[in-house]
Amino acid sequence: MTDPAGLWHRLADSCVLLDGFHALKHAVRFGAEVTVAVTTDREATLALADELAPDVRRALDALLTEVPEPVYASLVPRPHPTAVAALAVRPSRAAHLERLARTERTAPVVVLDQPRNLGNAGAVIRLAAGFGATGVVTTGTLDPWHPTVVRAGAGLHFATAVERVTVGELPAGPLFALDPEGDDIRGTKLPDDAVLAFGSERSGLSADLRARADHLLSLPMRPQVSSYNLATSVAMTLYHWSLDGGV
Ligand SMILES: C[S@@+](CC[C@H](N)C(=O)[O-])C[C@H]1O[C@@H](n2cnc3c(N)ncnc32)[C@H](O)[C@@H]1O
């Protein structure tokens, strides 16, 4: 039998880390190509699958190899309470860009303009997956496939198209940028082909993004509150879109 730790070390740099049972469950459910998966207790992990994810139980049974706890701990930066970890092939950037470029889309693309916080980016990817958004693209230096983002996204990167692009490479479509100074979103119907842009946690929308925007929209907020958290702003905006269809 292949040595799972050896295989792990050979693949770790080129693959996406799926940290914990839920990340592995979602990745398998949404078609990820999992190359190696380990657990410290196969029986307990499969019992969890029986309880929470019977649809992927058979796939997990075929993928999971039991390893001693010290081996598991040596493979991951920080042990997860479920003691499950896996590596998956990162989906093709070209295929994602091709999907994002299609303009006859049935759900918006979310743009995070120069986000800083890895947890926020993961939370947004989880939201986008939940609402069936076409994709999440980021501008700036943050890698949206960073292990901390994948952990915060609960493995749902595989349920949508996640890529980093420049402002010049943003997908086509009417660009609605969210900003506390914009027009009240409640007066606007967001179309399915919308590109919904959100600014960075610290400084809001960049000048380049503002220059590209077709509309500037605000979320209802009482005076004296400066702004909402980035991920909650995305949640409210996708919810607003979904009221006219969606999901
Ligand atoms: C934490 S806020 C950024 C705050 C930043 N200091 C600023 O000047 O905009 C992150 C992003 O969430 C969105 N956002 C937060 N509150 C909003 C509101 N009331 N209306 C519209 N967008 C909002 C915007 O896209 C904003 O750029």
The ligand as an SDF file (V2000), in Angstrom:
LIG
                    3D

 27 29  0  0  0  0  0  0  0  0999 V2000
  -15.3030   47.2910    6.3170 C   0  0  0  0  0  0  0  0  0  0  0  0
  -15.9300   48.0070    4.8810 S   0  0  0  0  0  0  0  0  0  0  0  0
  -14.6840   49.2080    4.4690 C   0  0  0  0  0  0  0  0  0  0  0  0
  -14.6680   50.3790    5.3510 C   0  0  0  0  0  0  0  0  0  0  0  0
  -13.7210   51.4190    4.8700 C   0  0  0  0  0  0  0  0  0  0  0  0
  -13.1480   52.1130    5.9830 N   0  0  0  0  0  0  0  0  0  0  0  0
  -14.3530   52.4220    3.9040 C   0  0  0  0  0  0  0  0  0  0  0  0
  -13.8990   53.5240    3.8970 O   0  0  0  0  0  0  0  0  0  0  0  0
  -15.2220   52.0760    3.0970 O   0  0  0  0  0  0  0  0  0  0  0  0
  -15.6260   46.8390    3.6100 C   0  0  0  0  0  0  0  0  0  0  0  0
  -16.5420   46.9400    2.4450 C   0  0  0  0  0  0  0  0  0  0  0  0
  -17.8350   46.4880    2.8360 O   0  0  0  0  0  0  0  0  0  0  0  0
  -18.8290   47.1560    2.0530 C   0  0  0  0  0  0  0  0  0  0  0  0
  -19.7050   47.9270    2.9710 N   0  0  0  0  0  0  0  0  0  0  0  0
  -19.6110   48.0200    4.3150 C   0  0  0  0  0  0  0  0  0  0  0  0
  -20.6280   48.7380    4.8080 N   0  0  0  0  0  0  0  0  0  0  0  0
  -21.3800   49.1100    3.7340 C   0  0  0  0  0  0  0  0  0  0  0  0
  -22.5950   49.8660    3.5780 C   0  0  0  0  0  0  0  0  0  0  0  0
  -23.2430   50.3840    4.5900 N   0  0  0  0  0  0  0  0  0  0  0  0
  -23.0560   50.0240    2.3220 N   0  0  0  0  0  0  0  0  0  0  0  0
  -22.4460   49.4880    1.2720 C   0  0  0  0  0  0  0  0  0  0  0  0
  -21.3050   48.7830    1.3590 N   0  0  0  0  0  0  0  0  0  0  0  0
  -20.7980   48.5770    2.5700 C   0  0  0  0  0  0  0  0  0  0  0  0
  -18.0990   48.0970    1.1200 C   0  0  0  0  0  0  0  0  0  0  0  0
  -17.8940   47.4650   -0.1260 O   0  0  0  0  0  0  0  0  0  0  0  0
  -16.7850   48.3040    1.8590 C   0  0  0  0  0  0  0  0  0  0  0  0
  -15.7700   48.7350    0.9950 O   0  0  0  0  0  0  0  0  0  0  0  0
  1  2  1  0
  2  3  1  0
  2 10  1  0
  3  4  1  0
  4  5  1  0
  5  6  1  0
  5  7  1  0
  7  8  2  0
  7  9  1  0
 10 11  1  0
 11 12  1  0
 11 26  1  0
 12 13  1  0
 13 14  1  0
 13 24  1  0
 14 15  1  0
 14 23  1  0
 15 16  2  0
 16 17  1  0
 17 18  1  0
 17 23  2  0
 18 19  1  0
 18 20  2  0
 20 21  1  0
 21 22  2  0
 22 23  1  0
 24 25  1  0
 24 26  1  0
 26 27  1  0
M  CHG  2   2   1   9  -1
M  END
$$$$
